């Protein structure tokens, strides 16, 4: 299979597995179409914490899948999807915790959604 953005994000079963797990934690309906995911995120009509969490989650998934792809390609290091999902979850928790200096209600609401 030729590598493409659409395959890597999220037509590939590996990346789809990670995305569906994370999307579920954000109360998002996962989609395999890159363009549709972007449209869905832009069109979100929900509270600010939910929207920010959804965008953050998508960014983290993309970043960590790209890192996994590079590790496989250049270092021959392979991790199972649940390991990447765990890394995404940890990164999101860290990012939300870093928002504590912002309005605390925002980060508290984001944590509540993430941990629900």
CNS distance restraints for C-alpha pairs under 8 A (distance, minus, plus):
assign (resid   3 and name CA) (resid   7 and name CA) 6.36 0.50 0.50
assign (resid   3 and name CA) (resid   8 and name CA) 6.89 0.50 0.50
assign (resid   4 and name CA) (resid   8 and name CA) 6.12 0.50 0.50
assign (resid   5 and name CA) (resid   9 and name CA) 5.80 0.50 0.50
assign (resid   6 and name CA) (resid  10 and name CA) 6.19 0.50 0.50
assign (resid   6 and name CA) (resid  11 and name CA) 6.15 0.50 0.50
assign (resid   6 and name CA) (resid  33 and name CA) 6.94 0.50 0.50
assign (resid   6 and name CA) (resid  34 and name CA) 6.04 0.50 0.50
assign (resid   7 and name CA) (resid  11 and name CA) 4.55 0.50 0.50
assign (resid   7 and name CA) (resid  12 and name CA) 5.24 0.50 0.50
assign (resid   8 and name CA) (resid  12 and name CA) 5.73 0.50 0.50
assign (resid   8 and name CA) (resid  15 and name CA) 6.62 0.50 0.50
assign (resid   8 and name CA) (resid  65 and name CA) 7.95 0.50 0.50
assign (resid   9 and name CA) (resid  15 and name CA) 6.37 0.50 0.50
assign (resid   9 and name CA) (resid  16 and name CA) 7.55 0.50 0.50
assign (resid   9 and name CA) (resid  32 and name CA) 7.35 0.50 0.50
assign (resid   9 and name CA) (resid  33 and name CA) 7.91 0.50 0.50
assign (resid   9 and name CA) (resid  34 and name CA) 6.48 0.50 0.50
assign (resid   9 and name CA) (resid  62 and name CA) 7.19 0.50 0.50
assign (resid  10 and name CA) (resid  15 and name CA) 5.36 0.50 0.50
assign (resid  10 and name CA) (resid  16 and name CA) 4.99 0.50 0.50
assign (resid  10 and name CA) (resid  19 and name CA) 7.28 0.50 0.50
assign (resid  10 and name CA) (resid  31 and name CA) 7.86 0.50 0.50
assign (resid  10 and name CA) (resid  32 and name CA) 4.92 0.50 0.50
assign (resid  10 and name CA) (resid  33 and name CA) 6.85 0.50 0.50
assign (resid  10 and name CA) (resid  34 and name CA) 7.02 0.50 0.50
assign (resid  11 and name CA) (resid  15 and name CA) 7.22 0.50 0.50
assign (resid  11 and name CA) (resid  16 and name CA) 6.30 0.50 0.50
assign (resid  11 and name CA) (resid  32 and name CA) 5.51 0.50 0.50
assign (resid  11 and name CA) (resid  33 and name CA) 7.39 0.50 0.50
assign (resid  12 and name CA) (resid  16 and name CA) 5.98 0.50 0.50
assign (resid  13 and name CA) (resid  17 and name CA) 6.03 0.50 0.50
assign (resid  14 and name CA) (resid  18 and name CA) 6.73 0.50 0.50
assign (resid  14 and name CA) (resid  81 and name CA) 6.12 0.50 0.50
assign (resid  15 and name CA) (resid  19 and name CA) 6.09 0.50 0.50
assign (resid  15 and name CA) (resid  65 and name CA) 6.86 0.50 0.50
assign (resid  15 and name CA) (resid  81 and name CA) 7.40 0.50 0.50
assign (resid  16 and name CA) (resid  20 and name CA) 5.97 0.50 0.50
assign (resid  16 and name CA) (resid  32 and name CA) 7.08 0.50 0.50
assign (resid  17 and name CA) (resid  21 and name CA) 6.45 0.50 0.50
assign (resid  17 and name CA) (resid  81 and name CA) 6.67 0.50 0.50
assign (resid  18 and name CA) (resid  22 and name CA) 6.38 0.50 0.50
assign (resid  18 and name CA) (resid  61 and name CA) 7.41 0.50 0.50
assign (resid  18 and name CA) (resid  81 and name CA) 5.92 0.50 0.50
assign (resid  18 and name CA) (resid  82 and name CA) 7.05 0.50 0.50
assign (resid  18 and name CA) (resid  84 and name CA) 7.01 0.50 0.50
assign (resid  18 and name CA) (resid  85 and name CA) 5.41 0.50 0.50
assign (resid  19 and name CA) (resid  23 and name CA) 5.80 0.50 0.50
assign (resid  19 and name CA) (resid  30 and name CA) 7.04 0.50 0.50
assign (resid  19 and name CA) (resid  58 and name CA) 7.97 0.50 0.50
assign (resid  19 and name CA) (resid  61 and name CA) 6.73 0.50 0.50
assign (resid  20 and name CA) (resid  24 and name CA) 6.05 0.50 0.50
assign (resid  20 and name CA) (resid  30 and name CA) 5.67 0.50 0.50
assign (resid  21 and name CA) (resid  25 and name CA) 6.72 0.50 0.50
assign (resid  21 and name CA) (resid  85 and name CA) 7.24 0.50 0.50
assign (resid  22 and name CA) (resid  26 and name CA) 6.63 0.50 0.50
assign (resid  22 and name CA) (resid  57 and name CA) 6.91 0.50 0.50
assign (resid  22 and name CA) (resid  61 and name CA) 7.83 0.50 0.50
assign (resid  22 and name CA) (resid  85 and name CA) 7.09 0.50 0.50
assign (resid  22 and name CA) (resid  88 and name CA) 7.91 0.50 0.50
assign (resid  22 and name CA) (resid  89 and name CA) 7.69 0.50 0.50
assign (resid  23 and name CA) (resid  27 and name CA) 6.23 0.50 0.50
assign (resid  23 and name CA) (resid  28 and name CA) 4.95 0.50 0.50
assign (resid  23 and name CA) (resid  29 and name CA) 6.62 0.50 0.50
assign (resid  23 and name CA) (resid  30 and name CA) 5.82 0.50 0.50
assign (resid  23 and name CA) (resid  54 and name CA) 7.61 0.50 0.50
assign (resid  23 and name CA) (resid  57 and name CA) 7.57 0.50 0.50
assign (resid  23 and name CA) (resid  58 and name CA) 7.93 0.50 0.50
assign (resid  24 and name CA) (resid  28 and name CA) 5.69 0.50 0.50
assign (resid  24 and name CA) (resid  29 and name CA) 7.05 0.50 0.50
assign (resid  24 and name CA) (resid  30 and name CA) 7.54 0.50 0.50
assign (resid  25 and name CA) (resid 113 and name CA) 7.75 0.50 0.50
assign (resid  25 and name CA) (resid 114 and name CA) 6.00 0.50 0.50
assign (resid  25 and name CA) (resid 115 and name CA) 7.80 0.50 0.50
assign (resid  25 and name CA) (resid 116 and name CA) 7.60 0.50 0.50
assign (resid  26 and name CA) (resid  50 and name CA) 7.26 0.50 0.50
assign (resid  26 and name CA) (resid  53 and name CA) 6.92 0.50 0.50
assign (resid  26 and name CA) (resid  54 and name CA) 5.79 0.50 0.50
assign (resid  26 and name CA) (resid  57 and name CA) 7.69 0.50 0.50
assign (resid  26 and name CA) (resid 113 and name CA) 6.98 0.50 0.50
assign (resid  26 and name CA) (resid 114 and name CA) 6.44 0.50 0.50
assign (resid  28 and name CA) (resid  54 and name CA) 7.53 0.50 0.50
assign (resid  30 and name CA) (resid  37 and name CA) 7.78 0.50 0.50
assign (resid  31 and name CA) (resid  36 and name CA) 6.92 0.50 0.50
assign (resid  31 and name CA) (resid  37 and name CA) 6.12 0.50 0.50
assign (resid  32 and name CA) (resid  36 and name CA) 7.85 0.50 0.50
assign (resid  32 and name CA) (resid  37 and name CA) 7.51 0.50 0.50
assign (resid  33 and name CA) (resid  37 and name CA) 6.14 0.50 0.50
assign (resid  34 and name CA) (resid  38 and name CA) 6.44 0.50 0.50
assign (resid  35 and name CA) (resid  39 and name CA) 6.29 0.50 0.50
assign (resid  36 and name CA) (resid  40 and name CA) 5.93 0.50 0.50
assign (resid  37 and name CA) (resid  41 and name CA) 6.15 0.50 0.50
assign (resid  38 and name CA) (resid  42 and name CA) 6.21 0.50 0.50
assign (resid  39 and name CA) (resid  43 and name CA) 6.07 0.50 0.50
assign (resid  40 and name CA) (resid  44 and name CA) 6.16 0.50 0.50
assign (resid  41 and name CA) (resid  51 and name CA) 7.71 0.50 0.50
assign (resid  41 and name CA) (resid  54 and name CA) 7.38 0.50 0.50
assign (resid  41 and name CA) (resid  55 and name CA) 6.74 0.50 0.50
assign (resid  44 and name CA) (resid  51 and name CA) 6.56 0.50 0.50
assign (resid  45 and name CA) (resid  51 and name CA) 7.80 0.50 0.50
assign (resid  46 and name CA) (resid  50 and name CA) 6.29 0.50 0.50
assign (resid  46 and name CA) (resid  51 and name CA) 6.26 0.50 0.50
assign (resid  47 and name CA) (resid  51 and name CA) 6.33 0.50 0.50
assign (resid  48 and name CA) (resid  52 and name CA) 6.06 0.50 0.50
assign (resid  49 and name CA) (resid  53 and name CA) 5.97 0.50 0.50
assign (resid  49 and name CA) (resid 106 and name CA) 5.93 0.50 0.50
assign (resid  49 and name CA) (resid 107 and name CA) 7.55 0.50 0.50
assign (resid  49 and name CA) (resid 109 and name CA) 6.04 0.50 0.50
assign (resid  49 and name CA) (resid 110 and name CA) 5.18 0.50 0.50
assign (resid  50 and name CA) (resid  54 and name CA) 6.11 0.50 0.50
assign (resid  50 and name CA) (resid 110 and name CA) 6.59 0.50 0.50
assign (resid  50 and name CA) (resid 113 and name CA) 7.09 0.50 0.50
assign (resid  51 and name CA) (resid  55 and name CA) 6.29 0.50 0.50
assign (resid  52 and name CA) (resid  56 and name CA) 6.01 0.50 0.50
assign (resid  52 and name CA) (resid 110 and name CA) 7.97 0.50 0.50
assign (resid  53 and name CA) (resid  57 and name CA) 5.96 0.50 0.50
assign (resid  53 and name CA) (resid 110 and name CA) 6.20 0.50 0.50
assign (resid  53 and name CA) (resid 114 and name CA) 7.80 0.50 0.50
assign (resid  54 and name CA) (resid  58 and name CA) 6.26 0.50 0.50
assign (resid  55 and name CA) (resid  59 and name CA) 6.21 0.50 0.50
assign (resid  56 and name CA) (resid  60 and name CA) 6.13 0.50 0.50
assign (resid  56 and name CA) (resid  92 and name CA) 7.17 0.50 0.50
assign (resid  57 and name CA) (resid  61 and name CA) 6.14 0.50 0.50
assign (resid  57 and name CA) (resid  88 and name CA) 7.59 0.50 0.50
assign (resid  57 and name CA) (resid  92 and name CA) 6.66 0.50 0.50
assign (resid  58 and name CA) (resid  62 and name CA) 6.19 0.50 0.50
assign (resid  59 and name CA) (resid  63 and name CA) 6.11 0.50 0.50
assign (resid  60 and name CA) (resid  64 and name CA) 6.00 0.50 0.50
assign (resid  60 and name CA) (resid  88 and name CA) 5.88 0.50 0.50
assign (resid  60 and name CA) (resid  91 and name CA) 7.17 0.50 0.50
assign (resid  60 and name CA) (resid  92 and name CA) 7.15 0.50 0.50
assign (resid  61 and name CA) (resid  65 and name CA) 5.92 0.50 0.50
assign (resid  61 and name CA) (resid  85 and name CA) 7.91 0.50 0.50
assign (resid  61 and name CA) (resid  88 and name CA) 6.10 0.50 0.50
assign (resid  62 and name CA) (resid  66 and name CA) 6.10 0.50 0.50
assign (resid  63 and name CA) (resid  67 and name CA) 6.21 0.50 0.50
assign (resid  64 and name CA) (resid  68 and name CA) 6.06 0.50 0.50
assign (resid  64 and name CA) (resid  84 and name CA) 6.85 0.50 0.50
assign (resid  64 and name CA) (resid  87 and name CA) 7.66 0.50 0.50
assign (resid  64 and name CA) (resid  88 and name CA) 6.83 0.50 0.50
assign (resid  65 and name CA) (resid  69 and name CA) 6.08 0.50 0.50
assign (resid  65 and name CA) (resid  84 and name CA) 7.36 0.50 0.50
assign (resid  66 and name CA) (resid  70 and name CA) 6.22 0.50 0.50
assign (resid  67 and name CA) (resid  71 and name CA) 6.13 0.50 0.50
assign (resid  68 and name CA) (resid  72 and name CA) 6.16 0.50 0.50
assign (resid  68 and name CA) (resid  78 and name CA) 7.39 0.50 0.50
assign (resid  68 and name CA) (resid  79 and name CA) 7.45 0.50 0.50
assign (resid  68 and name CA) (resid  84 and name CA) 7.73 0.50 0.50
assign (resid  69 and name CA) (resid  73 and name CA) 6.13 0.50 0.50
assign (resid  70 and name CA) (resid  74 and name CA) 5.73 0.50 0.50
assign (resid  70 and name CA) (resid  75 and name CA) 7.49 0.50 0.50
assign (resid  71 and name CA) (resid  75 and name CA) 4.97 0.50 0.50
assign (resid  71 and name CA) (resid  76 and name CA) 6.14 0.50 0.50
assign (resid  71 and name CA) (resid  77 and name CA) 5.35 0.50 0.50
assign (resid  71 and name CA) (resid  78 and name CA) 7.10 0.50 0.50
assign (resid  72 and name CA) (resid  76 and name CA) 4.55 0.50 0.50
assign (resid  72 and name CA) (resid  77 and name CA) 5.00 0.50 0.50
assign (resid  72 and name CA) (resid  78 and name CA) 5.57 0.50 0.50
assign (resid  79 and name CA) (resid  83 and name CA) 6.17 0.50 0.50
assign (resid  79 and name CA) (resid  84 and name CA) 7.03 0.50 0.50
assign (resid  80 and name CA) (resid  84 and name CA) 6.87 0.50 0.50
assign (resid  81 and name CA) (resid  85 and name CA) 6.15 0.50 0.50
assign (resid  82 and name CA) (resid  86 and name CA) 6.06 0.50 0.50
assign (resid  83 and name CA) (resid  87 and name CA) 6.29 0.50 0.50
assign (resid  84 and name CA) (resid  88 and name CA) 6.16 0.50 0.50
assign (resid  85 and name CA) (resid  89 and name CA) 6.21 0.50 0.50
assign (resid  86 and name CA) (resid  90 and name CA) 6.21 0.50 0.50
assign (resid  87 and name CA) (resid  91 and name CA) 6.07 0.50 0.50
assign (resid  88 and name CA) (resid  92 and name CA) 6.14 0.50 0.50
assign (resid  89 and name CA) (resid  93 and name CA) 6.26 0.50 0.50
assign (resid  90 and name CA) (resid  94 and name CA) 6.22 0.50 0.50
assign (resid  91 and name CA) (resid  95 and name CA) 6.12 0.50 0.50
assign (resid  92 and name CA) (resid  96 and name CA) 6.12 0.50 0.50
assign (resid  93 and name CA) (resid  97 and name CA) 6.11 0.50 0.50
assign (resid  93 and name CA) (resid 111 and name CA) 7.48 0.50 0.50
assign (resid  94 and name CA) (resid  98 and name CA) 6.20 0.50 0.50
assign (resid  95 and name CA) (resid  99 and name CA) 6.67 0.50 0.50
assign (resid  96 and name CA) (resid 100 and name CA) 7.20 0.50 0.50
assign (resid  96 and name CA) (resid 107 and name CA) 5.69 0.50 0.50
assign (resid  96 and name CA) (resid 110 and name CA) 6.95 0.50 0.50
assign (resid  96 and name CA) (resid 111 and name CA) 6.88 0.50 0.50
assign (resid  97 and name CA) (resid 107 and name CA) 6.91 0.50 0.50
assign (resid  99 and name CA) (resid 103 and name CA) 7.78 0.50 0.50
assign (resid  99 and name CA) (resid 104 and name CA) 7.54 0.50 0.50
assign (resid  99 and name CA) (resid 106 and name CA) 7.90 0.50 0.50
assign (resid  99 and name CA) (resid 107 and name CA) 5.79 0.50 0.50
assign (resid 100 and name CA) (resid 104 and name CA) 5.29 0.50 0.50
assign (resid 100 and name CA) (resid 107 and name CA) 5.87 0.50 0.50
assign (resid 102 and name CA) (resid 106 and name CA) 7.48 0.50 0.50
assign (resid 102 and name CA) (resid 107 and name CA) 7.69 0.50 0.50
assign (resid 103 and name CA) (resid 107 and name CA) 7.22 0.50 0.50
assign (resid 104 and name CA) (resid 108 and name CA) 6.05 0.50 0.50
assign (resid 105 and name CA) (resid 109 and name CA) 5.96 0.50 0.50
assign (resid 106 and name CA) (resid 110 and name CA) 6.20 0.50 0.50
assign (resid 107 and name CA) (resid 111 and name CA) 6.08 0.50 0.50
assign (resid 108 and name CA) (resid 112 and name CA) 6.15 0.50 0.50
assign (resid 109 and name CA) (resid 113 and name CA) 6.30 0.50 0.50
assign (resid 110 and name CA) (resid 114 and name CA) 6.12 0.50 0.50
assign (resid 111 and name CA) (resid 115 and name CA) 5.93 0.50 0.50
assign (resid 112 and name CA) (resid 116 and name CA) 5.96 0.50 0.50
